[in-house]
Amino acid sequence: MPIPTNNTTTTMNSIEDAFKRLPRPQRVLDPTRPRVPTTVALLAQKNGHRDDFMKTHSAVPPLPLSELPPYPQPPSPLLASPSVTHQPVPRLAIGHVSPLREHKTALESNVSKGSNRSELLTLGHFKQNDIEWAVQSSKRCKGLFMVKKVFRKDGIVEKDILERLQHPNITKLVSSIYEDDMMLLTFEYCRFSLIEVMSVHVKLEELQVQCIATSIFNALSYLSRHNIVHGSVGSHSIRITTPDFRIVLSDFSKSTVKDKKIQSGNDLVDLGFVLLECMEGRSLPPHKRSLSFVKSQRERNRVFGLHNAENWSGSKNLIDFLDELFNEKRSADAKYTRPHKFVSSKNEDSEWLQAFVELCTLELFTSWVPKMES
């Protein structure tokens, strides 16, 4: 028998070591007798771990309170002013008459009842509907506003009425100043009227006409509950404010205060003609601005004599609302207290107003005279 060499011995040892490293069969617990730890055993195990932890860390004595480092404070904010939480503005119901909460804008705070007139800068003048307006700005706050000069007698009438009113769809009077027999009335900036909006190449659609109708109907309902008749509702007296883009009713020079028992429906009839102009896309000729013409057209089942009547034949709610505005058998009080569903829907989308204002700026050229430096 040959004597094994060293290489053979090494190979045998490595094989035996490999067998030693192989896993051996493990002892399987009897599934019929599972080992479930009891509550006492778990508590004992927990106490044992706690004792081991205390023995390990008991050698380090705790620091006294005087030697503890100060608790880190949170970093101070970059701005010291508190953050302002904007609350949602509740939507006014149709015919809402209670005045809004009194508030003053930054412009009204700086230009309050004729004060700080030296801080106003006149940027220029423009003429609109036979009225010359001056566009001014303030040194203290951003934004523009419009100023017109009227006779003192007419200005007092408009001032006394507007100071009693506070509604989002009625133009805001910022300040008033007397100059001998004249008067300066300062309003929020609402340069473009409904006439300019109808003059651009993009025509109004039903949803946009509904937004105009709802805004002006709310304003007229508010005036009616305050016994005020506007007297000159038209496309020239309906304006768009910037930069908040609201549809407001302006030009209260012909407004009157009526007796409580008298309810005039002339403002609602004028609103009906304004909506017809929006549908037509231009001002109506004089012979179409009469109730007799409207009645004759409705008797023939025509859409109020519009040249593009086929575009509005499917607007049933709009046509029904116009029929109600021109209905002389129904009182104005009934129209205000129980408004038509066309002006009762929540149509608050005003993004289209911004597009029309930009189109008015680009497509319409108003005679503008800049203020020359002296």
Sine and cosine of phi, psi and omega as CSV:
sin_phi,cos_phi,sin_psi,cos_psi,sin_omega,cos_omega
0.00,0.00,0.80,-0.60,-0.05,-1.00
-0.95,0.32,0.53,-0.85,0.02,-1.00
-0.98,0.18,0.77,-0.64,-0.01,-1.00
-0.92,0.40,0.65,-0.76,0.03,-1.00
-0.99,0.14,0.08,-1.00,0.02,-1.00
-0.90,0.43,-0.60,0.80,-0.01,-1.00
-0.91,0.42,-0.63,0.78,0.01,-1.00
-0.91,0.41,-0.63,0.78,0.02,-1.00
-0.90,0.45,-0.67,0.74,-0.01,-1.00
-0.90,0.44,-0.63,0.77,0.00,-1.00
-0.91,0.41,-0.67,0.75,0.01,-1.00
-0.90,0.43,-0.65,0.76,0.02,-1.00
-0.90,0.44,-0.66,0.75,-0.01,-1.00
-0.92,0.40,-0.57,0.82,0.03,-1.00
-0.92,0.38,-0.66,0.75,0.03,-1.00
-0.90,0.44,-0.63,0.77,0.04,-1.00
-0.90,0.44,-0.60,0.80,0.01,-1.00
-0.91,0.42,-0.64,0.77,0.05,-1.00
-0.92,0.40,-0.54,0.84,0.03,-1.00
-0.92,0.40,-0.52,0.85,-0.04,-1.00
-0.99,0.15,-0.17,0.99,0.04,-1.00
-0.93,0.37,0.62,-0.78,0.01,-1.00
-0.93,0.37,0.67,-0.74,0.03,-1.00
-1.00,-0.04,0.36,-0.93,0.05,-1.00
-0.85,0.53,0.75,-0.66,-0.02,-1.00
-1.00,0.01,0.41,-0.91,0.03,-1.00
-0.98,0.20,0.83,-0.56,-0.03,-1.00
-0.99,-0.11,0.74,-0.67,0.02,-1.00
-0.94,0.35,0.50,-0.87,0.03,-1.00
-0.95,0.32,0.89,-0.45,-0.04,-1.00
-0.91,0.42,-0.34,0.94,0.01,-1.00
-0.98,0.20,-0.28,0.96,-0.01,-1.00
-0.75,-0.66,0.95,0.31,0.01,-1.00
-0.93,0.37,0.54,-0.84,0.02,-1.00
-1.00,-0.04,0.98,-0.18,0.01,-1.00
-0.98,-0.21,0.85,-0.53,0.00,-1.00
-0.93,0.37,0.64,-0.77,0.02,-1.00
-1.00,0.04,0.18,-0.98,0.01,-1.00
-0.90,0.44,-0.62,0.78,0.01,-1.00
-0.90,0.44,-0.65,0.76,0.00,-1.00
-0.91,0.41,-0.63,0.77,0.02,-1.00
-0.91,0.41,-0.66,0.75,0.03,-1.00
-0.90,0.43,-0.64,0.77,0.02,-1.00
-0.90,0.43,-0.66,0.75,0.03,-1.00
-0.90,0.43,-0.64,0.77,0.02,-1.00
-0.91,0.42,-0.69,0.72,0.03,-1.00
-0.90,0.44,-0.59,0.81,0.03,-1.00
-0.90,0.43,-0.67,0.74,0.05,-1.00
-0.90,0.43,-0.62,0.79,0.00,-1.00
-0.92,0.39,-0.64,0.77,0.03,-1.00
-0.90,0.44,-0.64,0.77,0.04,-1.00
-0.90,0.44,-0.61,0.79,0.00,-1.00
-0.92,0.38,-0.68,0.74,-0.01,-1.00
-0.91,0.41,-0.61,0.80,0.03,-1.00
-0.91,0.42,-0.58,0.82,-0.04,-1.00
-0.95,0.30,-0.62,0.79,-0.12,-0.99
-0.97,-0.24,0.01,1.00,-0.02,-1.00
-0.96,0.28,-0.25,0.97,-0.02,-1.00
-0.96,0.29,-0.34,0.94,-0.02,-1.00
-0.98,-0.17,0.95,-0.32,-0.02,-1.00
-0.94,0.33,0.55,-0.83,0.02,-1.00
-0.95,0.32,0.48,-0.88,0.03,-1.00
-0.97,0.23,0.57,-0.82,0.10,-1.00
-0.93,0.37,0.26,-0.96,-0.04,-1.00
-0.90,0.44,-0.55,0.83,-0.03,-1.00
-0.92,0.39,-0.43,0.90,-0.04,-1.00
-0.99,-0.12,-0.05,1.00,0.02,-1.00
-0.95,0.33,0.60,-0.80,0.05,-1.00
-0.93,0.37,0.49,-0.87,0.00,-1.00
-0.90,0.44,0.52,-0.85,0.00,-1.00
-0.94,0.33,0.77,-0.64,-0.05,-1.00
-0.92,0.40,0.75,-0.66,0.03,-1.00
-1.00,0.05,0.51,-0.86,0.04,-1.00
-0.92,0.39,0.54,-0.84,-0.02,-1.00
-0.89,0.45,0.60,-0.80,0.00,-1.00
-0.95,0.33,0.56,-0.83,0.00,-1.00
-0.92,0.40,0.39,-0.92,0.00,-1.00
-0.92,0.39,-0.60,0.80,0.01,-1.00
-0.94,-0.34,0.70,-0.72,-0.03,-1.00
-0.99,0.15,-0.33,0.94,-0.04,-1.00
-0.95,0.30,0.66,-0.75,0.00,-1.00
-0.93,0.36,0.45,-0.89,0.02,-1.00
-0.96,0.29,0.57,-0.82,-0.03,-1.00
-0.98,-0.20,0.80,-0.60,0.03,-1.00
-0.99,-0.13,0.87,-0.49,-0.03,-1.00
-1.00,0.08,0.87,-0.49,0.04,-1.00
-1.00,0.08,0.61,-0.79,0.04,-1.00
-0.90,0.43,0.68,-0.74,0.00,-1.00
-0.99,0.15,0.86,-0.52,0.00,-1.00
-0.92,0.39,0.60,-0.80,0.00,-1.00
-0.98,0.20,0.74,-0.68,0.01,-1.00
-0.95,0.31,0.67,-0.74,0.05,-1.00
-0.96,0.29,0.31,-0.95,0.02,-1.00
-0.90,0.43,0.77,-0.64,-0.01,-1.00
0.98,0.20,0.27,0.96,0.00,-1.00
-0.91,0.41,0.77,-0.63,-0.13,-0.99
-0.88,-0.48,-0.29,0.96,0.00,-1.00
-0.93,0.36,0.73,-0.69,-0.06,-1.00
-0.91,0.42,0.43,-0.90,0.02,-1.00
-0.94,0.34,0.30,-0.95,0.07,-1.00
-0.89,0.46,0.71,-0.71,-0.06,-1.00
-0.91,0.41,0.79,-0.62,0.01,-1.00
-0.57,-0.82,0.41,-0.91,0.02,-1.00
-0.81,-0.58,0.74,-0.68,0.08,-1.00
-0.99,0.16,0.12,-0.99,0.04,-1.00
-0.88,0.47,-0.55,0.84,0.02,-1.00
-0.92,0.39,-0.70,0.72,-0.01,-1.00
-0.93,0.38,-0.51,0.86,0.03,-1.00
-0.93,0.38,-0.56,0.83,-0.01,-1.00
-1.00,0.03,-0.46,0.89,0.01,-1.00
-0.86,-0.51,0.97,0.25,-0.10,-1.00
-0.95,-0.31,0.94,-0.33,0.09,-1.00
0.79,0.61,0.74,0.67,0.14,-0.99
1.00,0.03,0.09,1.00,0.00,-1.00
-1.00,0.00,0.38,-0.92,0.06,-1.00
0.86,0.51,0.59,0.81,0.01,-1.00
-0.93,0.38,-0.41,0.91,0.00,-1.00
-0.94,0.35,-0.28,0.96,-0.02,-1.00
-1.00,-0.03,0.10,0.99,0.00,-1.00
-1.00,-0.09,0.66,-0.76,0.00,-1.00
-0.92,-0.40,0.82,-0.58,0.06,-1.00
-1.00,0.05,0.87,-0.49,-0.04,-1.00
-1.00,0.02,-0.50,0.87,-0.01,-1.00
0.20,-0.98,-0.07,-1.00,-0.04,-1.00
-0.74,-0.67,0.47,-0.88,0.14,-0.99
-0.52,-0.85,0.41,-0.91,-0.04,-1.00
-0.92,-0.39,0.73,-0.68,-0.07,-1.00
-0.55,-0.83,0.85,-0.53,0.01,-1.00
0.82,0.57,0.71,0.71,0.02,-1.00
0.90,0.44,0.33,0.94,0.05,-1.00
-0.85,-0.53,0.77,-0.64,0.02,-1.00
-1.00,-0.04,0.81,-0.59,-0.03,-1.00
-0.92,-0.39,0.55,-0.84,0.13,-0.99
-0.92,-0.39,0.77,-0.64,0.04,-1.00
-0.99,-0.10,0.83,-0.56,-0.06,-1.00
-0.79,-0.61,0.33,-0.94,0.08,-1.00
-0.70,-0.72,0.29,-0.96,-0.01,-1.00
-0.95,-0.31,0.53,-0.85,0.02,-1.00
-0.97,0.26,-0.41,0.91,-0.10,-0.99
-1.00,-0.04,-0.44,0.90,-0.09,-1.00
-0.67,-0.74,0.34,-0.94,0.01,-1.00
-0.99,0.12,0.34,-0.94,0.05,-1.00
0.93,-0.37,0.30,-0.96,0.00,-1.00
-0.87,-0.48,0.32,-0.95,0.12,-0.99
-0.47,-0.88,0.27,-0.96,-0.14,-0.99
-0.91,-0.41,0.62,-0.79,-0.04,-1.00
-0.78,-0.63,0.73,-0.68,0.10,-0.99
-0.79,-0.61,0.53,-0.85,0.01,-1.00
-0.96,-0.28,0.83,-0.55,-0.02,-1.00
-0.77,-0.64,0.21,-0.98,0.10,-1.00
-0.91,0.42,0.54,-0.84,-0.12,-0.99
-0.86,0.51,-0.62,0.78,-0.03,-1.00
-0.90,0.44,-0.70,0.71,0.01,-1.00
-0.94,0.33,-0.58,0.81,-0.01,-1.00
-0.92,0.39,-0.58,0.82,0.00,-1.00
-0.91,0.42,-0.63,0.77,0.02,-1.00
-0.88,0.47,-0.74,0.67,-0.01,-1.00
-0.92,0.38,-0.62,0.79,0.00,-1.00
-0.91,0.42,-0.72,0.70,-0.05,-1.00
-0.89,0.45,-0.57,0.82,-0.01,-1.00
-0.97,0.24,-0.72,0.70,-0.06,-1.00
-0.93,0.37,-0.50,0.86,0.02,-1.00
-0.93,0.36,-0.31,0.95,0.03,-1.00
-1.00,0.04,-0.21,0.98,-0.15,-0.99
-0.94,-0.33,0.52,-0.85,0.06,-1.00
-0.42,-0.91,0.99,-0.11,-0.08,-1.00
-0.55,-0.84,0.60,-0.80,-0.05,-1.00
-0.91,0.42,-0.33,0.94,0.00,-1.00
-0.96,-0.27,0.35,0.94,0.10,-0.99
-0.81,-0.58,0.73,-0.68,-0.07,-1.00
-0.86,0.51,0.57,-0.82,-0.08,-1.00
-0.99,-0.13,0.79,-0.61,0.11,-0.99
-1.00,0.06,0.87,-0.50,-0.07,-1.00
-1.00,0.07,-0.74,0.68,-0.03,-1.00
-0.38,-0.92,0.26,-0.97,0.04,-1.00
-0.59,-0.81,0.67,-0.75,-0.07,-1.00
-0.70,-0.71,0.68,-0.74,0.05,-1.00
-1.00,-0.05,0.71,-0.71,0.09,-1.00
-0.71,-0.71,1.00,-0.05,-0.05,-1.00
0.84,0.55,-0.87,-0.48,0.00,-1.00
-1.00,-0.06,0.15,0.99,0.03,-1.00
-0.92,-0.39,0.10,-0.99,-0.04,-1.00
-0.51,-0.86,0.67,-0.74,0.05,-1.00
-0.97,-0.25,0.84,-0.54,0.03,-1.00
-0.92,-0.39,0.82,-0.57,-0.03,-1.00
-0.96,-0.29,0.80,-0.60,-0.04,-1.00
-0.87,-0.50,0.30,-0.95,0.16,-0.99
-0.89,0.45,0.40,-0.91,-0.13,-0.99
-0.96,0.28,0.91,-0.41,0.04,-1.00
-0.54,-0.84,0.92,0.39,-0.16,-0.99
-0.92,0.40,-0.68,0.73,-0.13,-0.99
-1.00,0.00,0.74,-0.67,0.05,-1.00
-0.98,-0.18,0.03,-1.00,-0.02,-1.00
-0.92,0.39,-0.40,0.92,0.06,-1.00
-0.89,0.46,-0.71,0.71,0.03,-1.00
-0.91,0.41,-0.61,0.80,0.00,-1.00
-0.89,0.46,-0.62,0.79,-0.01,-1.00
-0.98,0.21,-0.16,0.99,-0.08,-1.00
-1.00,-0.04,-0.15,0.99,0.00,-1.00
-0.98,0.18,0.17,-0.99,-0.10,-0.99
-0.96,0.27,-0.33,0.94,0.04,-1.00
-1.00,0.02,0.79,-0.62,-0.05,-1.00
-1.00,-0.08,0.45,-0.89,-0.01,-1.00
-0.96,0.29,0.58,-0.81,0.06,-1.00
-0.94,-0.33,0.00,-1.00,-0.13,-0.99
-0.89,0.46,-0.68,0.73,-0.01,-1.00
-0.90,0.44,-0.58,0.82,0.03,-1.00
-0.96,0.29,-0.61,0.79,0.10,-1.00
-0.90,0.43,-0.60,0.80,0.04,-1.00
-0.90,0.43,-0.64,0.77,0.04,-1.00
-0.89,0.45,-0.67,0.75,0.04,-1.00
-0.91,0.42,-0.71,0.71,-0.02,-1.00
-0.89,0.46,-0.67,0.74,-0.01,-1.00
-0.91,0.42,-0.68,0.73,-0.03,-1.00
-0.90,0.43,-0.73,0.68,-0.04,-1.00
-0.96,0.29,-0.57,0.82,0.06,-1.00
-0.90,0.44,-0.64,0.77,0.07,-1.00
-0.88,0.48,-0.68,0.74,0.01,-1.00
-0.90,0.43,-0.70,0.72,0.00,-1.00
-0.92,0.39,-0.60,0.80,0.06,-1.00
-0.89,0.45,-0.64,0.77,0.06,-1.00
-0.90,0.44,-0.68,0.74,0.02,-1.00
-0.91,0.41,-0.63,0.78,-0.02,-1.00
-0.89,0.45,-0.64,0.77,0.02,-1.00
-0.94,0.33,-0.31,0.95,0.10,-0.99
-0.98,-0.18,0.23,0.97,0.07,-1.00
0.86,0.51,0.61,0.79,0.00,-1.00
-0.89,-0.46,0.75,-0.66,0.09,-1.00
-0.96,-0.29,0.81,-0.58,-0.05,-1.00
-0.92,0.38,-0.78,0.62,0.12,-0.99
1.00,0.02,-0.24,0.97,-0.02,-1.00
-0.55,-0.84,0.75,0.66,0.05,-1.00
-0.95,0.31,0.85,-0.53,-0.01,-1.00
-0.28,-0.96,0.07,-1.00,0.00,-1.00
-0.92,0.39,-0.32,0.95,0.05,-1.00
-0.99,0.14,-0.41,0.91,-0.03,-1.00
-0.99,-0.12,-0.02,1.00,0.07,-1.00
-0.98,-0.22,0.86,-0.52,-0.11,-0.99
-0.80,-0.60,0.20,-0.98,0.03,-1.00
-0.87,-0.50,0.83,-0.56,0.00,-1.00
-0.99,0.12,0.45,-0.89,0.11,-0.99
-0.72,-0.70,0.62,-0.79,0.21,0.98
-0.99,-0.12,0.09,1.00,-0.08,-1.00
-1.00,0.03,-0.14,0.99,0.13,-0.99
0.82,0.57,0.94,0.35,0.12,-0.99
-0.90,-0.43,0.54,-0.84,0.10,-1.00
-1.00,-0.03,0.89,-0.45,-0.11,-0.99
-0.82,-0.57,0.43,-0.90,0.09,-1.00
-0.99,-0.15,0.79,-0.61,-0.07,-1.00
-0.81,-0.59,-0.17,-0.99,0.06,-1.00
0.86,0.52,0.97,0.23,0.02,-1.00
-0.98,-0.17,0.43,0.90,-0.03,-1.00
-0.93,0.36,-0.42,0.91,-0.01,-1.00
-0.95,-0.30,0.24,0.97,-0.02,-1.00
-0.97,0.25,0.51,-0.86,0.00,-1.00
-0.68,-0.73,0.38,-0.92,0.06,-1.00
-0.97,-0.23,0.86,-0.51,-0.08,-1.00
-0.98,-0.21,0.22,-0.97,0.10,-1.00
-0.93,0.37,0.49,-0.87,-0.06,-1.00
-0.89,0.46,-0.48,0.88,-0.06,-1.00
-0.99,0.15,-0.19,0.98,-0.05,-1.00
-0.98,-0.21,0.83,-0.56,0.05,-1.00
-0.87,-0.49,0.93,-0.36,-0.01,-1.00
-1.00,-0.05,0.71,-0.71,0.03,-1.00
-0.97,-0.23,0.22,0.97,-0.03,-1.00
-0.91,0.42,-0.59,0.80,0.00,-1.00
-0.90,0.44,-0.60,0.80,0.02,-1.00
-0.94,0.35,-0.60,0.80,0.07,-1.00
-0.90,0.43,-0.67,0.74,0.04,-1.00
-0.89,0.46,-0.60,0.80,0.07,-1.00
-0.89,0.46,-0.61,0.79,0.05,-1.00
-0.88,0.48,-0.66,0.75,0.04,-1.00
-0.93,0.37,-0.54,0.84,0.07,-1.00
-0.90,0.44,-0.68,0.74,0.02,-1.00
-0.92,0.40,-0.57,0.82,0.09,-1.00
-0.90,0.43,-0.60,0.80,0.07,-1.00
-0.91,0.41,-0.61,0.79,0.06,-1.00
-0.89,0.45,-0.62,0.78,0.03,-1.00
-0.95,0.31,-0.60,0.80,0.01,-1.00
-0.96,0.26,-0.49,0.87,-0.03,-1.00
1.00,0.06,0.19,0.98,0.00,-1.00
-0.26,-0.97,0.15,-0.99,0.01,-1.00
-0.94,0.35,0.58,-0.82,0.00,-1.00
-0.99,0.17,0.58,-0.82,0.12,-0.99
-0.92,0.38,0.37,-0.93,-0.08,-1.00
-0.84,0.55,-0.61,0.79,-0.08,-1.00
-0.94,0.33,-0.29,0.96,0.06,-1.00
-1.00,-0.03,-0.13,0.99,0.01,-1.00
-0.99,-0.12,0.82,0.58,0.01,-1.00
-0.58,-0.81,0.55,-0.84,0.00,-1.00
-0.92,0.38,-0.51,0.86,0.02,-1.00
-0.90,0.43,-0.65,0.76,0.04,-1.00
-0.92,0.39,-0.65,0.76,0.01,-1.00
-0.89,0.45,-0.68,0.73,0.00,-1.00
-0.90,0.44,-0.67,0.74,-0.01,-1.00
-0.90,0.44,-0.59,0.81,0.02,-1.00
-0.94,0.33,-0.62,0.78,-0.01,-1.00
-0.95,0.32,-0.53,0.85,0.06,-1.00
-0.91,0.41,-0.48,0.88,0.05,-1.00
-1.00,0.00,0.13,0.99,0.00,-1.00
0.87,0.49,0.64,0.77,0.05,-1.00
-0.95,-0.30,0.41,-0.91,-0.05,-1.00
-1.00,0.09,0.94,0.35,0.15,-0.99
0.85,0.53,0.41,0.91,0.06,-1.00
0.95,0.30,0.39,0.92,0.01,-1.00
-0.96,0.27,0.59,-0.80,0.00,-1.00
-0.96,0.27,-0.39,0.92,0.04,-1.00
-0.92,-0.39,0.72,0.69,-0.09,-1.00
-0.88,0.48,-0.49,0.87,-0.03,-1.00
-0.91,0.42,-0.40,0.92,0.01,-1.00
-0.96,0.27,-0.32,0.95,-0.08,-1.00
-0.89,-0.45,0.13,0.99,-0.03,-1.00
-0.91,0.41,-0.43,0.90,0.01,-1.00
-1.00,-0.01,-0.03,1.00,-0.02,-1.00
-1.00,0.02,0.96,0.27,-0.11,-0.99
-0.91,0.42,-0.71,0.70,-0.04,-1.00
-0.90,0.43,-0.63,0.78,0.03,-1.00
-0.90,0.43,-0.69,0.72,0.01,-1.00
-0.92,0.40,-0.63,0.77,0.05,-1.00
-0.90,0.45,-0.63,0.78,0.02,-1.00
-0.91,0.41,-0.64,0.77,0.06,-1.00
-0.90,0.43,-0.65,0.76,0.06,-1.00
-0.87,0.49,-0.60,0.80,0.02,-1.00
-0.94,0.33,-0.63,0.78,0.03,-1.00
-0.90,0.44,-0.59,0.81,-0.03,-1.00
-1.00,0.00,0.01,1.00,-0.03,-1.00
-0.98,0.18,0.93,-0.36,-0.02,-1.00
-0.99,0.16,-0.26,0.97,-0.02,-1.00
-0.98,0.21,-0.36,0.93,0.01,-1.00
-0.99,-0.17,0.73,-0.68,-0.08,-1.00
-0.95,0.33,0.37,-0.93,0.02,-1.00
-0.91,0.41,-0.57,0.82,0.00,-1.00
-0.89,0.45,-0.63,0.78,0.03,-1.00
-0.92,0.39,-0.58,0.82,0.02,-1.00
-0.93,0.36,-0.55,0.83,0.00,-1.00
-0.98,0.20,-0.68,0.74,-0.07,-1.00
-0.96,0.27,-0.53,0.85,0.03,-1.00
-0.84,-0.55,0.98,0.22,-0.10,-1.00
-0.93,0.36,0.39,-0.92,0.03,-1.00
-0.93,0.37,0.47,-0.88,-0.03,-1.00
-0.92,0.40,-0.30,0.96,0.02,-1.00
-0.91,0.41,-0.52,0.86,0.02,-1.00
-0.96,-0.29,0.20,0.98,0.04,-1.00
-0.98,-0.22,-0.22,0.98,0.00,-1.00
-0.97,0.23,0.41,-0.91,-0.04,-1.00
-1.00,0.07,0.98,0.19,0.03,-1.00
-0.96,-0.26,1.00,-0.02,-0.09,-1.00
-0.93,-0.37,0.20,0.98,-0.03,-1.00
-0.96,0.28,0.93,-0.38,-0.02,-1.00
-0.90,-0.43,0.21,0.98,0.01,-1.00
-0.92,0.40,-0.50,0.86,-0.01,-1.00
-0.91,0.41,-0.43,0.90,0.00,-1.00
-0.89,0.45,-0.62,0.78,0.02,-1.00
-0.88,0.47,-0.66,0.75,0.01,-1.00
-0.90,0.43,-0.66,0.75,-0.01,-1.00
-0.94,0.35,-0.58,0.81,0.05,-1.00
-0.90,0.44,-0.66,0.75,0.04,-1.00
-0.91,0.41,-0.61,0.79,0.06,-1.00
-0.92,0.40,-0.62,0.79,0.06,-1.00
-0.89,0.46,-0.63,0.78,0.01,-1.00
-0.92,0.40,-0.59,0.81,-0.06,-1.00
-1.00,0.10,-0.60,0.80,-0.17,-0.99
-0.99,-0.14,-0.40,0.92,-0.06,-1.00
-0.96,-0.26,0.65,-0.76,-0.04,-1.00
-0.87,-0.50,0.99,-0.15,0.05,-1.00
-1.00,0.05,0.60,-0.80,0.03,-1.00
-0.89,0.45,0.94,-0.33,-0.08,-1.00
-0.90,-0.44,0.81,-0.59,0.01,-1.00
-0.91,-0.41,0.96,-0.29,0.00,-1.00
-0.94,0.34,0.45,-0.89,0.03,-1.00
-0.96,0.27,0.82,-0.57,-0.01,-1.00
-1.00,0.02,0.69,-0.73,0.03,-1.00
-0.94,0.34,0.73,-0.68,0.01,-1.00
-0.99,0.13,0.00,0.00,0.00,0.00
